[in-house]
């Protein structure tokens, strides 16, 4: 079994038993346009379902793709840098977290960002990304309007910062010549997906309320208009003959787009409400089981 390298708000590990019901037994290529922690990708990989298949893993977050590429290409250097960060955190705790975040990570990201928004990641920068992910609040990746990472420190007595076995396993998986990483918008799938391809689509969720929004995944926030554009793309993919599996919240906007939508039904899409557990809430009493949509044209 290959486990994800990163914690990620909205990650799908706990929802995998529900999602596995809709994996196609046979398909051409596998494509993910919102990679995140890659829980479904690693689940498919670990079960052998991706053997002999080309895979394209897409995300609009340049930090995420930059980190994965650097882990793939410079694994030992990333591991060594992580050891140093773990030692610093053991000595100083949250004070070290904020110093790394504010004085090293954000300034280095800004220096290495090009005009297109891509960030030329180094092993040191990838190690900082992983360290902040493992010690920050609930695996959240959030940036402010200037694009600076601003997630507060989490409350962990013994954070799992360095797991060399997992790091090298993930690097080996991503190094396969059949696996491609790409920093791009989800709309890229419309140019590359072909009939019989399998796509798992896990966008930033439509918030259930105005105060529940965690869509500032990149400094260009994923908003209601983006959900409409994604809905149109999903219809195109379904009509094209792709195997489509989509996750989202049960917000009213998503219900209107998929559950009570004649175009979605005609494209062969159906919606199922499944129970999930979410931990991203500043009020611990409001964490717990919620219902989410699984939307698919799979039987």
C-alpha positions as MATLAB code, in Angstrom:
seq = 'XXXXXXXXXXXXXXXXXXXXXXXXXXXXXXXXXXXXXXXXXXXXXXXXXXXXXXXXXXXXXXXXXXXXXXXXXXXXXXXXXXXXXXXXXXXXXXXXXXXXXXXXXXXXXXXXXXXXXXXXXXXXXXXXXXXXXXXXXXXXXXXXXXXXXXXXXXXXXXXXXXXXXXXXXXXXXXXXXXXXXXXXXXXXXXXXXXXXXXXXXXXXXXXXXXXXXXXXXXXXXXXXXXXXXXXXXXXXXXXXXXXXXXXXXXXXXXXXXXXXXXXXXXXXXXXXXXXXXXXXXXXXXXXXXXXXXXXXXXX';
ca = [
       0.000    0.000    0.000;
       1.289    3.462   -0.940;
       0.127    6.186    1.452;
       0.011    9.893    0.565;
       3.035   11.976    1.466;
       1.010   15.013    2.565;
      -1.900   15.752    4.838;
      -4.505   17.743    2.942;
      -7.703   19.476    3.993;
     -10.495   17.534    2.315;
      -8.240   14.557    1.648;
     -10.094   11.413    0.617;
      -8.462    8.577    2.547;
     -11.448    8.085    4.826;
     -13.840    8.178    1.853;
     -11.952    5.563   -0.179;
     -14.297    2.642    0.662;
     -17.171    4.623   -0.898;
     -15.167    5.771   -3.919;
     -13.798    2.295   -4.701;
     -17.332    1.164   -5.547;
     -17.134    3.309   -8.683;
     -13.627    2.570   -9.965;
     -14.047    1.163  -13.496;
     -12.693   -2.391  -13.854;
     -11.048   -1.421  -17.135;
     -10.066    1.962  -18.552;
      -7.511    3.595  -20.826;
      -5.662    6.367  -18.959;
      -6.053    7.869  -15.477;
      -6.304   11.650  -15.002;
      -6.691   13.746  -11.844;
      -7.220   17.500  -12.366;
      -7.150   18.368   -8.609;
      -4.317   16.249   -7.211;
      -4.030   17.475   -3.599;
      -2.717   14.647   -1.435;
      -3.446   12.175   -4.241;
      -5.304    9.726   -1.984;
      -7.250    8.144   -4.861;
      -4.174    8.032   -7.108;
      -2.131    6.280   -4.412;
      -5.034    3.927   -3.699;
      -5.258    2.937   -7.364;
      -1.479    2.624   -7.546;
      -1.206    0.476   -4.431;
      -3.924   -1.895   -5.621;
      -2.202   -2.400   -8.979;
      -5.042   -0.822  -10.961;
      -2.682    1.650  -12.691;
      -0.297   -0.991  -13.971;
       0.119   -0.520  -17.716;
      -1.756    2.807  -17.713;
      -0.550    6.315  -18.507;
      -1.325    8.748  -15.673;
      -1.611   12.545  -15.698;
      -1.721   14.320  -12.319;
      -2.722   17.974  -12.523;
      -3.025   20.714   -9.931;
      -3.207   24.508  -10.147;
      -1.155   24.858   -6.955;
       2.465   25.535   -8.017;
       3.781   24.731   -4.532;
       2.194   21.297   -4.563;
       3.478   20.354   -8.012;
       6.880   21.889   -7.290;
       7.172   19.844   -4.105;
       6.173   16.573   -5.790;
       8.598   17.154   -8.675;
      11.453   17.877   -6.272;
      10.685   14.868   -4.083;
      10.722   12.758   -7.247;
      14.005   14.187   -8.563;
      16.004   14.979   -5.388;
      14.667   12.606   -2.752;
      17.755   12.253   -0.577;
      18.378   16.001   -0.461;
      14.763   16.628    0.579;
      15.027   13.959    3.300;
      18.254   15.454    4.672;
      16.731   18.946    4.789;
      13.653   17.523    6.549;
      15.889   15.979    9.216;
      17.276   19.432   10.003;
      13.801   20.961   10.176;
      12.557   18.194   12.447;
      15.485   18.799   14.784;
      14.710   22.526   14.884;
      11.050   21.847   15.633;
      11.979   19.439   18.424;
      14.077   22.175   20.047;
      11.777   25.186   19.608;
       8.287   24.005   18.639;
       5.882   26.580   17.266;
       8.397   29.425   17.435;
      10.471   27.501   14.917;
       7.368   26.908   12.733;
       6.633   30.622   12.443;
      10.261   31.504   11.791;
      10.442   28.942    8.967;
       7.094   30.085    7.540;
       7.712   33.832    7.685;
      11.468   34.247    7.315;
      12.396   31.370    5.027;
       9.499   29.701    3.205;
       7.474   32.696    2.013;
      10.483   34.867    1.040;
      12.072   31.973   -0.873;
       8.804   31.198   -2.684;
       8.513   34.845   -3.708;
      12.102   34.939   -5.008;
      11.688   31.775   -7.055;
       8.284   32.554   -8.570;
       8.283   33.318  -12.303;
       5.934   35.530  -14.303;
       3.589   32.589  -14.997;
       3.195   31.820  -11.294;
       5.311   28.667  -11.326;
       7.801   28.290   -8.468;
      11.237   26.785   -9.124;
      11.338   24.471   -6.123;
      14.602   23.372   -4.509;
      15.104   20.494   -2.053;
      15.210   23.011    0.811;
      11.922   24.579   -0.296;
      10.255   21.166   -0.743;
      11.391   20.135    2.732;
       9.922   23.327    4.195;
       6.648   22.688    2.377;
       6.439   19.166    3.847;
       7.473   20.375    7.309;
       4.823   23.124    7.356;
       2.253   20.645    6.042;
       3.017   18.128    8.790;
       3.045   20.700   11.616;
       0.503   23.299   10.422;
      -3.185   23.437   11.259;
      -5.013   20.311    9.974;
      -2.958   19.942    6.804;
      -4.512   23.112    5.422;
      -2.840   24.934    2.544;
      -4.088   28.511    2.495;
      -2.622   31.708    1.067;
      -3.593   35.336    1.475;
      -4.415   37.803   -1.312;
      -0.685   38.402   -1.878;
      -0.080   34.670   -2.281;
       1.753   34.219    1.040;
       1.203   30.981    2.955;
      -0.500   31.970    6.224;
      -1.652   28.773    7.959;
      -1.078   28.851   11.748;
       0.824   26.168   13.628;
      -1.097   23.064   14.605;
      -1.289   21.468   18.032;
       0.733   18.277   17.769;
       2.709   16.731   20.597;
       4.788   14.506   18.274;
       4.260   15.509   14.632;
       5.378   12.942   12.052;
       7.766   15.211   10.130;
      10.248   12.783    8.595;
       9.114    9.440    7.222;
      11.917    8.402    4.896;
      10.282    5.156    3.842;
       7.138    6.968    2.705;
       9.153    9.746    1.059;
      11.193    7.302   -1.016;
       8.151    5.166   -1.863;
       6.258    8.217   -3.152;
       9.327    9.390   -5.080;
       9.710    5.988   -6.723;
       6.038    5.969   -7.705;
       6.196    9.453   -9.248;
       9.390    8.567  -11.120;
       7.549    6.099  -13.343;
       7.871    7.162  -17.000;
       4.114    6.647  -17.362;
       3.253    9.242  -14.688;
       3.190   12.924  -15.600;
       2.884   15.853  -13.183;
       1.468   19.104  -14.536;
       0.794   22.505  -12.959;
      -2.330   23.705  -14.763;
      -6.007   24.555  -14.480;
      -8.601   21.781  -14.324;
      -9.799   22.910  -17.766;
      -6.686   21.229  -19.206;
      -8.558   17.918  -19.053;
     -10.830   19.075  -21.872;
      -7.794   19.118  -24.167;
      -6.345   15.769  -23.162;
      -9.144   13.424  -22.008;
     -10.324   10.804  -24.481;
     -13.130    8.230  -24.451;
     -12.553    5.439  -21.905;
     -10.197    7.545  -19.761;
     -10.927    7.485  -16.011;
     -11.005   10.843  -14.205;
     -11.330   11.399  -10.480;
     -12.278   15.037   -9.877;
     -11.951   16.478   -6.371;
     -12.262   20.284   -6.529;
     -12.182   22.704   -3.604;
     -15.622   22.136   -2.138;
     -18.453   24.618   -2.406;
     -18.802   25.884    1.201;
     -21.934   24.887    3.062;
     -22.130   28.363    4.605;
     -20.500   31.765    4.249;
     -18.279   31.100    7.254;
     -17.169   27.622    6.129;
     -15.049   28.612    3.128;
     -11.595   27.055    2.744;
     -11.352   27.675   -0.998;
      -8.293   29.970   -0.850;
      -6.188   27.057   -2.060;
      -4.310   29.343   -4.414;
      -4.498   33.122   -4.352;
      -7.053   32.827   -7.188;
      -9.919   31.471   -5.120;
     -12.174   28.699   -6.433;
     -15.590   30.334   -6.473;
     -19.173   29.665   -7.568;
     -18.350   30.605  -11.175;
     -15.538   28.028  -11.166;
     -18.009   25.393   -9.926;
     -20.241   26.202  -12.915;
     -17.281   25.956  -15.303;
     -16.318   22.633  -13.730;
     -19.902   21.388  -14.095;
     -19.799   22.198  -17.812;
     -16.460   20.397  -18.158;
     -17.822   17.314  -16.367;
     -20.788   17.224  -18.764;
     -18.409   17.354  -21.741;
     -16.289   14.530  -20.298;
     -19.300   12.334  -19.564;
     -20.713   12.860  -23.054;
     -17.278   12.114  -24.500;
     -17.374    8.625  -23.000;
     -14.969    9.157  -20.101;
     -15.428    7.390  -16.762;
     -16.165   10.304  -14.405;
     -16.055   10.248  -10.596;
     -16.516   13.553   -8.776;
     -16.642   14.606   -5.111;
     -18.160   17.792   -3.717;
     -20.158   19.181   -0.827;
     -23.930   19.020   -0.596;
     -24.228   22.815   -0.773;
     -27.353   24.078   -2.525;
     -25.316   25.332   -5.500;
     -23.921   21.827   -6.120;
     -27.377   20.274   -5.709;
     -28.668   22.618   -8.411;
     -25.782   21.824  -10.747;
     -25.858   18.026  -10.460;
     -28.737   16.604   -8.425;
     -31.579   18.657   -9.889;
     -30.233   19.226  -13.350;
     -31.673   17.757  -16.551;
     -28.397   18.198  -18.471;
     -26.534   16.181  -15.836;
     -29.098   13.381  -16.008;
     -29.001   13.300  -19.800;
     -25.192   13.026  -19.629;
     -25.622    9.894  -17.484;
     -24.552   11.474  -14.191;
     -26.129   10.498  -10.898;
     -25.547   11.749   -7.378;
     -25.159    9.840   -4.135;
     -24.924   11.317   -0.651;
     -22.267    9.591    1.441;
     -21.220   10.202    5.021;
     -17.775   11.665    5.619;
     -15.912   13.084    8.578;
     -14.350   16.509    8.304;
     -11.893   18.006   10.799;
     -11.349   21.534    9.414;
     -13.289   23.752   11.793;
     -11.917   26.114   14.418;
     -14.736   24.955   16.710;
     -14.026   21.323   17.632;
     -17.673   20.747   18.562;
     -18.637   21.344   14.923;
     -16.330   18.685   13.545;
     -17.784   15.284   12.779;
     -19.904   13.424   10.254;
     -21.279   15.381    7.311;
     -22.758   14.298    4.018;
     -20.937   14.790    0.726;
     -21.792   14.124   -2.874;
     -20.268   11.403   -4.985;
     -21.238   12.173   -8.577;
     -20.541    9.652  -11.338;
     -21.598    8.105  -14.610;
     -20.309    4.729  -13.361;
     -22.823    1.978  -12.479;
];
